[in-house]
Amino acid sequence: MSDRDALSRLAATIDARRGADPATSWTAKLLAAGPEAAAAKFGEEAVEAVIEAVRGDRDRLTAEAADVLYHLLVMLAARDVSLAQVLAELERREGTSGLAEKASRAD
C-alpha cells in the first residue's frame, strides 16, 4: 500500500463521517463545529508538531504529524476541498523549483 492510498482512505473515512452523529464521531463533531473550528484544531495540532520537531522526539513528532495530516484533511473537508484537488496542485508544481513557484505567487 502506498502512502497516497492511506491518505485517500483517511479522506474517504472523513467524508463518510460528514453528517454522522457528533456524539459518536470525533470527525463528525469537528465538521459540525464548522470550518473555523476545524482550522483552529488544525493550527493547534500543527503547533504541537512544531514543538516535537524542536524537541527532537521522533516518536512524538511522528504521532503529532499523523494528527496534523488528519486535521488537515478535516479542515479541507470542512471547506469542500478534496484531497484529489490538493494532490493535483502538488502534481502541477512537480518539477518546479520551490523558489520559482514562490516567486510566481508574488504577493
Backbone bond lengths (Angstrom), bond angles and torsions (degrees), N, CA, C in turn:
res aa  C-N    CA-C-N  psi(-1)  N-CA   C-N-CA  omega(-1)  CA-C   N-CA-C  phi
1 M - - - 1.454 - - 1.525 109.74 -
2 S 1.287 115.22 141.33 1.454 119.14 -179.59 1.515 110.57 -93.05
3 D 1.322 114.65 163.72 1.464 119.79 176.51 1.519 110.04 -60.91
4 R 1.333 116.44 -39.05 1.460 120.15 179.76 1.520 110.15 -61.25
5 D 1.335 117.34 -38.37 1.461 119.83 178.49 1.521 110.78 -62.20
6 A 1.319 117.35 -42.09 1.466 120.78 179.54 1.523 110.02 -62.79
7 L 1.316 117.67 -43.35 1.466 120.62 178.23 1.527 110.90 -66.56
8 S 1.308 116.58 -39.66 1.469 120.09 178.53 1.522 111.02 -64.00
9 R 1.328 117.30 -41.58 1.469 120.41 177.42 1.521 110.64 -63.95
10 L 1.336 116.64 -41.60 1.459 119.97 178.42 1.522 110.67 -63.96
11 A 1.328 117.28 -43.49 1.468 120.65 178.65 1.528 110.31 -61.56
12 A 1.324 117.47 -39.72 1.469 121.28 178.96 1.526 110.79 -66.28
13 T 1.316 117.18 -38.85 1.463 120.88 177.50 1.516 110.39 -64.00
14 I 1.330 116.48 -43.82 1.464 120.83 178.08 1.525 109.83 -60.20
15 D 1.319 117.05 -45.38 1.465 120.83 179.31 1.530 111.25 -61.60
16 A 1.329 116.01 -38.40 1.470 120.28 -179.85 1.526 112.08 -67.98
17 R 1.311 117.16 -23.86 1.475 121.01 179.98 1.528 112.55 -82.83
18 R 1.326 115.73 -11.60 1.468 119.29 178.31 1.529 108.09 -58.81
19 G 1.284 117.22 126.19 1.453 120.99 179.93 1.517 114.45 85.81
20 A 1.344 117.11 -3.25 1.467 118.88 176.76 1.527 109.03 -73.04
21 D 1.296 115.59 169.69 1.461 121.35 -179.62 1.528 109.50 -69.49
22 P 1.332 118.08 117.47 1.465 120.84 179.50 1.526 113.47 -59.67
23 A 1.323 117.54 -20.24 1.464 120.52 178.74 1.526 111.97 -74.66
24 T 1.340 116.32 -16.43 1.465 119.46 -176.28 1.516 113.33 -116.85
25 S 1.332 118.42 -2.51 1.459 121.18 -175.98 1.525 110.36 -144.32
26 W 1.324 116.35 122.58 1.465 121.66 176.52 1.525 109.86 -60.09
27 T 1.314 116.72 -42.38 1.462 120.76 179.76 1.521 110.38 -61.55
28 A 1.314 117.12 -47.10 1.472 120.59 178.63 1.519 110.61 -61.12
29 K 1.311 116.88 -38.40 1.461 121.19 179.27 1.534 110.43 -63.43
30 L 1.331 116.55 -45.02 1.463 120.20 178.16 1.526 111.26 -62.62
31 L 1.316 116.69 -45.68 1.463 120.53 -179.01 1.531 111.09 -65.46
32 A 1.322 117.14 -38.97 1.465 120.62 179.59 1.524 111.81 -66.45
33 A 1.332 116.66 -27.20 1.465 120.94 -179.55 1.525 112.20 -73.88
34 G 1.328 116.60 -15.34 1.456 120.80 176.04 1.521 113.81 100.09
35 P 1.330 115.14 165.27 1.460 120.89 -175.56 1.530 113.87 -59.78
36 E 1.317 116.64 -36.08 1.463 119.21 -178.36 1.525 110.75 -65.52
37 A 1.320 116.97 -42.02 1.461 121.07 178.63 1.530 110.71 -66.49
38 A 1.325 116.34 -39.97 1.464 120.04 177.54 1.522 110.23 -63.39
39 A 1.320 116.88 -40.23 1.467 121.05 178.75 1.523 110.95 -65.92
40 A 1.322 116.92 -40.89 1.461 120.32 178.74 1.527 110.95 -62.74
41 K 1.323 116.68 -41.91 1.466 120.46 179.34 1.516 110.20 -66.44
42 F 1.325 117.76 -40.11 1.462 120.70 175.93 1.531 110.01 -59.21
43 G 1.325 116.64 -45.76 1.465 120.52 179.60 1.517 111.76 -60.45
44 E 1.324 116.84 -42.37 1.469 121.29 178.02 1.526 110.63 -59.41
45 E 1.331 116.03 -45.93 1.468 120.08 -179.62 1.528 111.70 -67.09
46 A 1.326 116.92 -36.18 1.458 120.28 178.19 1.527 110.77 -63.55
47 V 1.324 116.67 -42.05 1.470 120.71 178.01 1.528 110.08 -62.68
48 E 1.319 117.03 -42.14 1.464 120.20 178.27 1.527 111.04 -61.44
49 A 1.329 117.27 -38.44 1.463 120.35 177.59 1.527 110.70 -65.94
50 V 1.305 116.99 -40.94 1.468 120.94 177.95 1.525 110.07 -61.02
51 I 1.308 116.78 -44.33 1.472 120.78 179.76 1.529 110.24 -58.64
52 E 1.336 116.55 -45.57 1.468 119.49 -179.57 1.529 111.45 -68.34
53 A 1.328 117.61 -32.37 1.465 119.91 176.62 1.526 110.36 -64.69
54 V 1.319 116.32 -40.69 1.467 121.02 178.75 1.525 110.39 -67.95
55 R 1.313 116.81 -41.24 1.471 120.81 179.75 1.522 112.15 -66.98
56 G 1.323 116.43 -30.08 1.461 120.16 178.41 1.521 114.96 86.96
57 D 1.320 117.60 14.10 1.460 120.99 178.23 1.527 108.31 -86.25
58 R 1.332 116.26 101.92 1.464 121.62 -174.33 1.527 112.64 -61.54
59 D 1.324 117.35 -41.17 1.467 119.67 -179.60 1.527 111.44 -65.18
60 R 1.333 116.74 -43.93 1.465 120.43 178.27 1.523 110.77 -66.99
61 L 1.337 117.04 -39.17 1.462 120.08 177.58 1.522 110.27 -62.95
62 T 1.308 117.34 -41.67 1.461 121.07 178.32 1.528 110.79 -59.85
63 A 1.328 116.60 -45.55 1.458 120.73 179.42 1.528 111.20 -64.55
64 E 1.314 116.98 -43.17 1.463 120.07 179.82 1.533 111.07 -68.22
65 A 1.322 117.23 -36.28 1.468 120.12 177.56 1.528 110.50 -63.17
66 A 1.321 116.56 -38.45 1.470 119.89 176.41 1.530 110.01 -63.07
67 D 1.337 116.28 -41.31 1.470 119.77 176.99 1.526 110.79 -62.36
68 V 1.334 116.74 -40.18 1.473 121.29 179.50 1.522 110.28 -61.91
69 L 1.331 117.35 -46.69 1.461 119.92 -179.45 1.530 111.10 -62.21
70 Y 1.324 116.79 -44.38 1.466 120.26 178.40 1.526 110.29 -60.02
71 H 1.312 117.10 -50.46 1.466 119.98 -176.30 1.526 112.20 -69.72
72 L 1.327 117.71 -27.99 1.468 120.55 172.78 1.522 109.51 -63.03
73 L 1.330 116.71 -46.26 1.461 120.13 -179.93 1.528 111.44 -64.03
74 V 1.336 117.31 -37.03 1.465 120.19 177.07 1.529 109.70 -65.46
75 M 1.329 116.75 -44.22 1.464 120.68 179.65 1.530 110.46 -61.44
76 L 1.316 116.90 -42.89 1.461 120.51 177.74 1.531 110.43 -62.11
77 A 1.326 116.51 -45.50 1.468 120.53 179.96 1.524 110.99 -61.20
78 A 1.319 116.48 -36.06 1.463 120.36 -179.89 1.528 111.61 -63.99
79 R 1.323 116.40 -23.19 1.470 121.60 178.11 1.531 111.97 -109.98
80 D 1.334 116.30 15.31 1.471 122.24 178.46 1.526 112.98 56.69
81 V 1.312 115.76 39.16 1.466 121.73 172.40 1.522 105.97 -107.23
82 S 1.321 116.67 124.50 1.461 120.05 -175.34 1.525 111.33 -89.80
83 L 1.322 114.82 158.00 1.459 120.42 173.25 1.522 109.52 -58.65
84 A 1.325 117.46 -37.93 1.471 121.24 179.39 1.528 110.89 -59.52
85 Q 1.322 117.11 -38.98 1.468 119.81 178.59 1.521 111.29 -65.79
86 V 1.322 116.55 -40.79 1.468 120.24 178.97 1.526 109.92 -66.88
87 L 1.321 116.78 -43.28 1.468 119.99 178.95 1.529 111.12 -63.78
88 A 1.327 117.03 -37.67 1.464 120.18 177.40 1.528 110.54 -62.88
89 E 1.320 116.68 -39.01 1.466 120.31 177.66 1.533 110.70 -65.59
90 L 1.325 116.63 -41.31 1.465 119.40 176.67 1.532 110.93 -62.99
91 E 1.328 116.29 -41.66 1.468 119.79 178.49 1.525 110.65 -64.52
92 R 1.329 117.50 -37.23 1.461 120.75 177.48 1.520 110.73 -61.43
93 R 1.312 116.02 -35.99 1.470 120.94 -178.84 1.524 113.72 -82.24
94 E 1.327 116.78 -15.35 1.457 121.17 -176.02 1.517 110.86 -56.17
95 G 1.308 115.80 133.77 1.459 121.11 179.44 1.516 113.55 85.90
96 T 1.326 116.80 -2.12 1.459 121.08 177.99 1.518 108.25 -101.35
97 S 1.288 116.49 133.03 1.454 120.77 177.05 1.523 109.43 -57.09
98 G 1.319 115.91 139.36 1.453 120.23 176.85 1.514 111.87 -58.93
99 L 1.317 116.32 -35.92 1.463 120.11 178.47 1.528 110.57 -67.56
100 A 1.337 116.71 -41.94 1.468 120.29 179.47 1.527 110.48 -67.30
101 E 1.334 116.89 -40.20 1.454 120.11 -179.96 1.521 110.58 -63.47
102 K 1.327 115.68 -44.30 1.466 119.66 179.46 1.531 110.70 -64.18
103 A 1.315 118.30 -39.54 1.457 121.83 179.21 1.525 110.66 -65.23
104 S 1.335 117.56 -31.41 1.463 120.21 179.94 1.527 112.18 -69.45
105 R 1.341 116.00 -17.91 1.459 120.95 178.98 1.505 111.37 -100.56
106 A 1.310 118.07 21.68 1.469 122.70 -175.46 1.523 111.30 -40.22
107 D 1.312 114.01 112.33 1.479 121.08 -177.70 1.504 109.94 -82.70
